[in-house]
Amino acid sequence: MGRSPLLIFCNTTTASSFSSRFLPLSSSSSSSMYTNLNSLSLSLSFSIDRNSNFLIVGYCRLRGGISYSSYLNKLRPIRGGGGGLRAAITTNVNAFRCNCTTSSSSAASSSDTSSPSSSSIKKRIVSGVQPTGSVHLGNYLGAIKNWVSLQNTYETLFFIVDLHAITLPYEAQQLAIATRTTAAIYLACGVDTSKASVFVQSHVRAHAELMWLLSSATPIGWLNKMIQFKEKSRKAGDENVGAALLTYPVLMASDILLYQSDLVPVGEDQKQHLEMTRDLAERVNYLYGGRKWKKLGGRGGAIFKVPEPLIPPAGARVMSLTDGLSKMSKSAPSEQSRINLLDPKDVIVNKIKRCKTDSFPGLEFDNPERPECNNLLSVYQIITGKTKEEVTQECRDMNWGTFKPLLTDALIHHLHPIQVRYKEIISDSAYLDKVLVEGAAKASSIADATLNNVYQAMGFLRR
């Protein structure tokens, strides 16, 4: 069966409350087109996270091997021209807005009828950051800050992905130090160990073991298509690239599938890897799950849960201070390109003062000719907790000489308590060690159960 990503925007929580009419987002307002979902044989899988303001991507499964474009051609227009439909066909990700007519009360009554067991079990989320370089503003706003809200709604496991950190040349003497620093930053940013498990990836041996088992089921063609491998290997050169960089996505799949994760927060650069994780889960389930597993004494059924991506709120992707079209990165050669979470006040002042801007009058969001302006306004919006409209109203008539000190003060004010808390945590080695040991123990209890099932389903002699 084919599969194409489907992004659904909706203010309801159940599939049964959806009306049958969807609006392709690629349509312009002047030629918008409604389509009738009932004219298609589609099976939708999606969920809406109302508590954390996240959009969850579902997948549209096509029956009988028919292409997605063929299905789109069968959509029956209710009003509007055909331009929007043709645009939807050419996009890689097909996004629809649900025009629900269901009232809030009916949605609430629908959720009340769900079984107590399904509503009481929290969905599980896993995520991590590499301990390479310094944790910067992009890591914080794009990932760690979101974790703090997610831990209140989901069962969460956040780890330091030190095994991933060695896929490129690194300083062995700094790896352990950077790992502890990253863990302390997690806690300083507000990750609560009473709600989330914090651990080091290499402290749970099941990650490496499952990666090897999954490697045997991963077609090499899948790995050769990975964009990140192509880009990084091109920069480093073949002689400086290890096999680990090629098999990096398999380890990422192991990280996710070990914990039977329901959702995985992903950025733009990780979407392809997560899609491979989903494909790999389905492949292993097909090759070794179901009746085959049951004949070997297992429970049967799916070995792995197939995870869904959790898309961060708009504006959470922070760009470089020296190039508004490039993502803020640890690997960028210039320190000027990023704000590190532990940068002292004078360094933050200097970096913002020297960051790239433009010569246009006023300040504005979403102008493609002003990527740096959009980036700095977005950072200010997220750091201050203001709405986009409030920032637009406040800053539209400002010049850079007025705005830069405003942004600098907001950053220093926001990061100061994190830096104070970090110093307290990193100076208390016993406390940090205890957190990591307890986190690894909890993670291992989940991971080992999954790993044992995989060994059994793949026919290994029981230990």
Secondary structure, 3 states (H helix, E strand, C coil): CEEEEEEEECCCCCHHHCCCEEEECCCCHHHCCCEEHHHCCEEEECCEECCCCEEECEEEEEHHHCCHHHHHHHCCECCCCCHHHHHHHHCCCEEEEECCCCCHHHHHHHHHCCCHHHHHCCCEEEEEECCCCCCEHHHHHHHHHHHHHHCCCCEEEEEECCCHHHCCCCCHHHHHHHHHHHHHHHHHCCCCCCCEEEEEHHHCCHHHHHHHHHHCCCCHHHHHCCHHHHHHHHHHCHHHCCHHHHHHHHHHHHHHHCCCCCEEECCHHHHHHHHHHHHHHHHHHHHHCCHHHHHCCCCCCCCCCCCEEEECCCCCCCECCCCCCCECCCCCCCHHHCCECCCCHHHHHHHHHHCCCCCCCCCCCCCCCCHHHHHHHHHHHHHHCCCHHHHHHHHCCCCHHHHHHHHHHHHHHHHHHHHHHHHHHHCCHHHHHHHHHHHHHHHHHHHHHHHHHHHHHCCCCCC
